[in-house]
Amino acid sequence: GYIPDGKWEIVIATDLIVCDTTYRIEVKTQRKTSDWKWFKGEIHSHTLNSDGKMTTQELIDAAKERVLDFIFVTDHNMVSSYDQSPDEIEVFSGTEITTYEGHALALGVNRVIDPRLLTDMKTTSTVIKSMGGILGIAHPFFPGSPYCGGCRWTKAIDRNSFDFLEVFNSGGPATLYPSLNTPALITWFDLLNHGFKVSGTSGGDIHSITDFNENWLPLRVYIPSLTLKPLLYAIKMGRCYASREPLSFNVMYKDKSYSIGDTVEIDSEKDKFKVVMTSESGKSILLASSMGIKEYKSHEIEDEFEAEGMKWILGITMRKGLISGFTNPIFLRVRDNH
């Protein structure tokens, strides 16, 4: 599969080999020189092929008008076709697996996923990974029947069976009641507190042009090139944030800067690290972490924290009392010096 840039270790197990053995390892690598950058897109959208109100081309045109770099077309229980011209917005295939026990997003797949598979999340995850895709839970706490049968996730949330959690959805009932996202955020924080590196995403759940509303938050992903494999990997690994306007979020430790999705190796629990965050659109900032939430009445902050008890930290921007952006976490781990 796709192997991102970074430091890697090769581990060879020698079980049952009892004689003297010599190993020779040859590693051939090739790294293309390219500028990493933030790309802006939407990963949850629908067309007339399922329950959307736009043709695929109308959806793509609407995304281009909003200066998106990419969009995933995720019609319910089907994979929609599309035409793509050079030098235009990148369009990727996907599907929203729709059942009466919840909806799940399969990104990067080009074949229909039998919704009956969703009765076993592990099987579904295996099938999607075999296609080169990733799996996420959509709007887990939306109201179910009679508003939307199956929209609410009623299964156990098994961390080992999905790659991302849609913690912010701005379509459907969330257009009128953004607080429907609050339990998804709480569930996300709980998973992070239990040591799971879960990626949190936004979803416009675009069905019509009006779903590009004032609460809509595109997903911004940090990758070297706008191709499918690094895009999916970045979403899975949490190297992304949701915001209409650009924002920055970094942890500074011993003169080194860490970005969204990184893990900081801390020498001692008594060590301190600095958090720096700026936002163009937010009127205030919340720093959420394994130690709680701290509010700042500013769009730009710089604050210092002690590492003890801190497992993760992320930023949330607020405007008019509503979330206007959020980052994925930066994780912290105290070195084992024994």
Backbone hydrogen bonds in HBPLUS format (Angstrom, degrees):
<---DONOR---> <-ACCEPTOR-->    atom                        ^
c    i                          cat <-CA-CA->   ^        H-A-AA   ^      H-
h    n   atom  resd res      DA  || num        DHA   H-A  angle D-A-AA Bond
n    s   type  num  typ     dist DA aas  dist angle  dist       angle   num
A0017-ILE N   A0014-THR O   3.19 MM   3  5.61 163.1  2.22 130.2 131.5     1
A0037-LYS N   A0223-ILE O   3.09 MM 186  5.89 165.3  2.11 149.2 148.3     2
A0223-ILE N   A0037-LYS O   3.16 MM 186  5.89 154.0  2.23 164.3 157.4     3
A0039-PHE N   A0221-VAL O   2.83 MM 182  5.26 161.8  1.87 147.7 152.0     4
A0221-VAL N   A0039-PHE O   2.79 MM 182  5.26 158.0  1.83 153.1 156.7     5
A0069-ASP N   A0040-LYS O   2.64 MM  29  5.35 161.5  1.68 159.1 165.9     6
A0041-GLY N   A0219-LEU O   2.82 MM 178  5.35 155.9  1.88 148.2 156.5     7
A0219-LEU N   A0041-GLY O   2.83 MM 178  5.35 152.9  1.90 159.3 160.1     8
A0042-GLU N   A0070-PHE O   3.26 MM  28  6.67 143.2  2.41 131.5 139.8     9
A0072-PHE N   A0042-GLU O   2.88 MM  30  6.32 150.8  1.96 153.6 162.7    10
A0206-ILE N   A0044-HIS O   3.10 MM 162  6.54 147.5  2.21 144.3 137.4    11
A0074-THR N   A0045-SER O   2.88 MM  29  5.38 146.9  1.99 136.8 147.4    12
A0046-HIS N   A0206-ILE O   2.69 MM 160  5.82 143.7  1.82 163.0 168.3    13
A0050-SER N   A0047-THR O   3.07 MM   3  5.97 169.0  2.09 123.6 126.5    14
A0052-GLY N   A0047-THR O   2.74 MM   5  4.06 139.4  1.90 140.3 126.8    15
A0048-LEU N   A0054-MET O   2.70 MM   6  5.46 133.3  1.91 145.6 149.2    16
A0053-LYS N   A0207-HIS O   2.68 MM 154  5.79 167.8  1.70 161.8 157.6    17
A0059-LEU N   A0055-THR O   2.93 MM   4  6.20 155.8  1.99 152.9 159.2    18
A0060-ILE N   A0056-THR O   2.97 MM   4  6.25 161.0  2.01 149.5 154.4    19
A0061-ASP N   A0057-GLN O   2.85 MM   4  6.05 159.4  1.89 149.0 154.9    20
A0062-ALA N   A0058-GLU O   2.91 MM   4  6.09 152.8  1.99 143.7 150.9    21
A0063-ALA N   A0059-LEU O   2.96 MM   4  6.25 152.1  2.04 148.0 155.7    22
A0064-LYS N   A0060-ILE O   2.93 MM   4  6.22 151.6  2.01 147.7 155.7    23
A0065-GLU N   A0061-ASP O   2.97 MM   4  6.24 150.2  2.06 145.5 153.1    24
A0066-ARG N   A0063-ALA O   3.17 MM   3  5.21 134.4  2.38  95.5 107.8    25
A0068-LEU N   A0063-ALA O   3.13 MM   5  5.59 163.1  2.16 149.6 151.4    26
A0067-VAL N   A0064-LYS O   2.95 MM   3  4.94 154.0  2.02 110.7 112.0    27
A0090-GLU N   A0069-ASP O   2.96 MM  21  6.21 163.2  1.98 151.2 145.8    28
A0071-ILE N   A0090-GLU O   2.95 MM  19  6.51 138.5  2.13 156.8 168.7    29
A0092-PHE N   A0071-ILE O   2.90 MM  21  6.22 164.1  1.93 155.1 158.9    30
A0073-VAL N   A0092-PHE O   3.04 MM  19  6.47 157.5  2.09 171.4 173.5    31
A0096-GLU N   A0075-ASP O   3.03 MM  21  5.75 166.3  2.05 125.9 129.3    32
A0077-ASN N   A0096-GLU O   3.00 MM  19  5.86 160.4  2.04 131.9 137.5    33
A0108-GLY N   A0093-SER O   2.94 MM  15  5.47 145.0  2.07 156.8 155.1    34
A0095-THR N   A0106-ALA O   2.99 MM  11  5.37 147.5  2.10 142.8 152.7    35
A0106-ALA N   A0095-THR O   2.87 MM  11  5.37 176.1  1.87 172.0 173.2    36
A0097-ILE N   A0104-ALA O   2.66 MM   7  5.09 138.7  1.82 167.3 165.6    37
A0104-ALA N   A0097-ILE O   2.97 MM   7  5.09 153.9  2.04 139.1 147.6    38
A0099-THR N   A0102-GLY O   3.21 MM   3  5.48 148.4  2.32 137.9 146.8    39
A0154-THR N   A0101-GLU O   3.05 MM  53  5.31 171.4  2.06 134.9 136.8    40
A0138-ALA N   A0103-HIS O   3.13 MM  35  5.57 167.6  2.14 134.8 137.0    41
A0105-LEU N   A0136-GLY O   2.69 MM  31  5.04 150.4  1.77 145.4 154.2    42
A0136-GLY N   A0105-LEU O   2.84 MM  31  5.04 151.7  1.92 144.9 153.3    43
A0107-LEU N   A0134-ILE O   2.95 MM  27  5.42 152.8  2.03 155.0 161.1    44
A0134-ILE N   A0107-LEU O   3.06 MM  27  5.42 148.0  2.16 142.5 152.5    45
A0117-LEU N   A0114-ASP O   2.92 MM   3  5.74 161.9  1.95 125.3 130.6    46
A0118-LEU N   A0115-PRO O   3.09 MM   3  5.59 152.9  2.17 111.4 118.5    47
A0119-THR N   A0116-ARG O   3.33 MM   3  6.01 170.1  2.34 114.8 117.6    48
A0120-ASP N   A0117-LEU O   2.90 MM   3  5.79 165.7  1.92 127.3 131.6    49
A0124-THR N   A0120-ASP O   3.08 MM   4  6.40 163.4  2.10 154.6 159.6    50
A0125-SER N   A0121-MET O   2.83 MM   4  6.00 163.0  1.85 151.7 156.3    51
A0126-THR N   A0122-LYS O   2.98 MM   4  6.17 156.2  2.04 144.3 150.5    52
A0127-VAL N   A0123-THR O   2.99 MM   4  6.25 161.2  2.03 153.6 158.1    53
A0128-ILE N   A0124-THR O   2.99 MM   4  6.22 164.5  2.01 154.9 158.9    54
A0129-LYS N   A0125-SER O   2.91 MM   4  6.07 160.6  1.95 149.9 155.5    55
A0130-SER N   A0126-THR O   2.98 MM   4  6.16 147.3  2.09 143.0 151.9    56
A0131-MET N   A0128-ILE O   3.05 MM   3  5.15 139.7  2.22  99.0 110.7    57
A0133-GLY N   A0128-ILE O   2.92 MM   5  5.23 158.6  1.97 152.1 145.0    58
A0132-GLY N   A0129-LYS O   2.93 MM   3  4.90 155.7  1.99 102.4 110.0    59
A0163-ASP N   A0135-LEU O   2.56 MM  28  5.32 163.0  1.59 158.4 164.8    60
A0137-ILE N   A0164-PHE O   3.16 MM  27  6.73 144.3  2.29 151.8 154.1    61
A0166-GLU N   A0137-ILE O   2.97 MM  29  6.01 165.8  1.99 168.1 171.3    62
A0142-PHE N   A0139-HIS O   3.34 MM   3  5.68 165.3  2.36 121.7 118.9    63
A0153-TRP N   A0140-PRO O   2.88 MM  13  4.61 159.8  1.92 122.5 129.3    64
A0147-TYR N   A0144-GLY O   2.92 MM   3  5.73 111.1  2.41 143.8 143.1    65
A0148-CYS N   A0144-GLY O   2.84 MM   4  4.71 168.3  1.86 114.0 116.1    66
A0151-CYS N   A0148-CYS O   3.04 MM   3  5.50 169.6  2.05 132.3 135.1    67
A0161-SER N   A0158-ASP O   3.00 MM   3  5.66 167.9  2.01 125.5 128.6    68
A0165-LEU N   A0199-SER O   2.92 MM  34  6.30 158.8  1.96 164.6 171.3    69
A0201-THR N   A0165-LEU O   3.00 MM  36  6.14 159.3  2.04 144.5 146.6    70
A0167-VAL N   A0201-THR O   3.01 MM  34  5.87 127.5  2.30 143.2 155.6    71
A0168-PHE N   A0201-THR O   3.34 MM  33  6.61 146.6  2.46 154.6 154.7    72
A0203-GLY N   A0168-PHE O   2.79 MM  35  6.28 137.3  1.97 156.2 166.7    73
A0170-SER N   A0203-GLY O   3.11 MM  33  6.57 152.5  2.18 151.5 159.4    74
A0174-ALA N   A0171-GLY O   3.04 MM   3  5.43 133.9  2.26 147.7 140.1    75
A0175-THR N   A0172-GLY O   3.10 MM   3  5.75 161.1  2.14 117.3 123.0    76
A0176-LEU N   A0173-PRO O   3.12 MM   3  5.67 137.0  2.31 111.3 119.9    77
A0177-TYR N   A0173-PRO O   2.84 MM   4  5.96 153.3  1.91 146.6 155.1    78
A0180-LEU N   A0177-TYR O   3.05 MM   3  5.98 170.1  2.06 128.1 130.2    79
A0181-ASN N   A0178-PRO O   3.08 MM   3  6.05 173.0  2.08 127.0 129.2    80
A0182-THR N   A0179-SER O   2.98 MM   3  5.27 156.1  2.03 109.9 117.4    81
A0184-ALA N   A0181-ASN O   3.07 MM   3  5.27 123.1  2.40 102.2 117.2    82
A0185-LEU N   A0181-ASN O   3.05 MM   4  6.42 153.9  2.12 156.0 163.7    83
A0186-ILE N   A0182-THR O   2.99 MM   4  6.31 160.5  2.03 155.5 161.0    84
A0187-THR N   A0183-PRO O   2.93 MM   4  6.07 156.3  1.99 141.9 148.1    85
A0188-TRP N   A0184-ALA O   2.95 MM   4  6.14 156.0  2.01 145.0 151.8    86
A0189-PHE N   A0185-LEU O   2.91 MM   4  6.20 164.7  1.93 155.6 158.6    87
A0190-ASP N   A0186-ILE O   2.98 MM   4  6.19 152.5  2.05 144.7 152.5    88
A0191-LEU N   A0187-THR O   2.98 MM   4  6.29 155.0  2.05 149.4 155.5    89
A0192-LEU N   A0188-TRP O   2.98 MM   4  6.30 160.5  2.02 154.0 159.5    90
A0193-ASN N   A0189-PHE O   2.87 MM   4  6.11 151.8  1.95 146.7 154.8    91
A0194-HIS N   A0190-ASP O   3.11 MM   4  6.36 132.7  2.35 138.5 150.2    92
A0194-HIS N   A0191-LEU O   3.12 MM   3  5.16 133.3  2.35  95.6 108.4    93
A0196-PHE N   A0191-LEU O   3.13 MM   5  5.57 160.1  2.17 152.8 146.9    94
A0195-GLY N   A0192-LEU O   3.04 MM   3  5.23 157.6  2.09 110.9 113.1    95
A0198-VAL N   A0196-PHE O   3.01 MM   2  5.60 126.8  2.30 106.5  91.1    96
A0211-ASP N   A0208-SER O   3.00 MM   3  5.61 161.9  2.04 117.3 123.0    97
A0212-PHE N   A0209-ILE O   3.27 MM   3  5.94 166.5  2.29 114.3 118.3    98
A0216-TRP N   A0213-ASN O   3.10 MM   3  5.28 155.4  2.16 107.1 114.8    99
A0243-SER N   A0218-PRO O   3.12 MM  25  5.84 145.1  2.24 162.1 168.5   100
A0220-ARG N   A0241-TYR O   2.69 MM  21  5.30 173.6  1.69 170.6 172.9   101
A0241-TYR N   A0220-ARG O   2.90 MM  21  5.30 150.4  1.99 144.8 154.5   102
A0222-TYR N   A0239-ARG O   3.15 MM  17  5.94 170.4  2.16 165.6 164.8   103
A0227-THR N   A0225-SER O   2.87 MM   2  5.74 132.3  2.10 108.6  93.9   104
A0231-LEU N   A0227-THR O   3.21 MM   4  6.19 151.1  2.30 150.7 159.3   105
A0232-LEU N   A0228-LEU O   2.89 MM   4  6.10 165.7  1.91 164.2 166.2   106
A0233-TYR N   A0229-LYS O   2.99 MM   4  6.15 162.5  2.02 152.4 157.8   107
A0234-ALA N   A0230-PRO O   2.95 MM   4  6.02 157.3  2.00 142.6 148.1   108
A0235-ILE N   A0231-LEU O   3.09 MM   4  6.35 157.8  2.14 148.8 154.5   109
A0236-LYS N   A0232-LEU O   2.96 MM   4  6.16 166.6  1.97 152.4 156.2   110
A0237-MET N   A0233-TYR O   2.89 MM   4  6.06 153.7  1.96 149.2 156.5   111
A0239-ARG N   A0234-ALA O   2.89 MM   5  4.96 153.7  1.95 151.0 151.9   112
A0238-GLY N   A0235-ILE O   3.26 MM   3  5.25 159.1  2.31 101.5 107.7   113
A0242-ALA N   A0326-PHE O   2.87 MM  84  5.41 164.2  1.90 167.5 168.2   114
A0326-PHE N   A0242-ALA O   2.88 MM  84  5.41 147.6  1.99 145.0 155.1   115
A0248-SER N   A0278-THR O   3.01 MM  30  5.37 161.1  2.05 148.1 153.0   116
A0278-THR N   A0248-SER O   3.08 MM  30  5.37 152.5  2.16 137.9 145.0   117
A0250-ASN N   A0276-VAL O   2.92 MM  26  5.31 159.8  1.97 156.9 163.0   118
A0276-VAL N   A0250-ASN O   2.92 MM  26  5.31 168.1  1.94 153.8 157.3   119
A0251-VAL N   A0258-TYR O   3.02 MM   7  5.09 155.4  2.09 136.5 144.3   120
A0258-TYR N   A0251-VAL O   2.79 MM   7  5.09 153.0  1.86 151.2 159.8   121
A0252-MET N   A0274-LYS O   2.71 MM  22  4.95 164.2  1.73 149.0 154.7   122
A0274-LYS N   A0252-MET O   2.91 MM  22  4.95 170.3  1.92 148.0 151.0   123
A0253-TYR N   A0256-LYS O   2.94 MM   3  5.36 163.4  1.97 154.3 158.2   124
A0256-LYS N   A0253-TYR O   3.08 MM   3  5.36 147.8  2.19 106.5 116.3   125
A0262-ASP N   A0259-SER O   2.96 MM   3  5.64 162.3  1.99 144.5 147.3   126
A0261-GLY N   A0329-PRO O   2.98 MM  68  5.84 152.3  2.06 137.3 146.2   127
A0331-PHE N   A0262-ASP O   2.91 MM  69  6.26 158.5  1.96 162.6 160.0   128
A0264-VAL N   A0331-PHE O   2.74 MM  67  6.12 163.0  1.77 149.1 151.7   129
A0333-ARG N   A0264-VAL O   2.88 MM  69  6.12 160.7  1.92 174.8 169.6   130
A0266-ILE N   A0333-ARG O   2.76 MM  67  5.80 165.4  1.78 143.2 148.2   131
A0335-ARG N   A0266-ILE O   2.73 MM  69  5.84 166.0  1.75 167.0 166.4   132
A0271-ASP N   A0268-SER O   2.99 MM   3  5.32 160.0  2.03 110.3 116.9   133
A0308-GLU N   A0269-GLU O   2.89 MM  39  4.35 115.1  2.32 154.9 137.1   134
A0307-ALA N   A0271-ASP O   2.91 MM  36  5.78 162.6  1.94 176.6 172.4   135
A0273-PHE N   A0305-PHE O   2.92 MM  32  5.57 153.5  1.99 153.9 162.7   136
A0305-PHE N   A0273-PHE O   2.87 MM  32  5.57 162.6  1.90 163.9 169.9   137
A0275-VAL N   A0303-ASP O   2.77 MM  28  5.39 164.9  1.80 164.0 169.1   138
A0303-ASP N   A0275-VAL O   3.00 MM  28  5.39 156.4  2.05 148.5 155.3   139
A0277-MET N   A0301-ILE O   3.13 MM  24  5.38 163.7  2.16 139.0 142.8   140
A0301-ILE N   A0277-MET O   2.84 MM  24  5.38 164.8  1.86 159.6 164.7   141
A0279-SER N   A0299-HIS O   2.85 MM  20  5.27 138.4  2.02 161.6 169.4   142
A0283-LYS N   A0318-MET O   2.69 MM  35  5.87 155.2  1.75 158.1 164.8   143
A0284-SER N   A0318-MET O   3.25 MM  34  5.24 148.1  2.36 139.4 142.0   144
A0318-MET N   A0284-SER O   2.89 MM  34  5.24 162.6  1.92 151.1 151.1   145
A0285-ILE N   A0296-TYR O   2.92 MM  11  5.16 160.5  1.96 149.2 155.6   146
A0296-TYR N   A0285-ILE O   2.78 MM  11  5.16 150.2  1.87 159.8 166.9   147
A0286-LEU N   A0316-ILE O   2.73 MM  30  4.98 165.0  1.75 154.2 159.1   148
A0316-ILE N   A0286-LEU O   2.83 MM  30  4.98 148.2  1.93 152.4 159.2   149
A0287-LEU N   A0294-LYS O   2.85 MM   7  5.21 166.6  1.86 155.9 159.4   150
A0294-LYS N   A0287-LEU O   2.97 MM   7  5.21 153.5  2.04 138.2 146.5   151
A0288-ALA N   A0314-LEU O   2.97 MM  26  5.43 148.0  2.08 149.2 157.0   152
A0314-LEU N   A0288-ALA O   2.84 MM  26  5.43 156.4  1.89 161.4 168.5   153
A0289-SER N   A0292-GLY O   2.84 MM   3  5.28 146.5  1.95 151.0 162.0   154
A0292-GLY N   A0289-SER O   3.08 MM   3  5.28 169.2  2.09 111.0 113.6   155
A0290-SER N   A0312-TRP O   3.31 MM  22  5.83 145.0  2.44 147.1 146.0   156
A0310-MET N   A0307-ALA O   2.97 MM   3  5.32 165.3  1.99 133.4 136.3   157
A0332-LEU N   A0311-LYS O   2.90 MM  21  4.99 167.0  1.92 127.3 127.8   158
A0313-ILE N   A0330-ILE O   3.04 MM  17  5.54 140.7  2.20 142.2 154.2   159
A0330-ILE N   A0313-ILE O   2.90 MM  17  5.54 155.5  1.96 154.2 159.2   160
A0327-THR N   A0315-GLY O   2.89 MM  12  5.43 152.9  1.97 159.9 163.9   161
A0317-THR N   A0325-GLY O   2.83 MM   8  4.99 160.9  1.87 132.5 139.1   162
A0324-SER N   A0317-THR O   2.82 MM   7  5.42 170.6  1.82 137.4 140.6   163
A0319-ARG N   A0322-LEU O   2.81 MM   3  5.35 159.7  1.85 154.8 161.6   164
A0322-LEU N   A0319-ARG O   2.98 MM   3  5.35 164.2  2.00 114.4 119.6   165
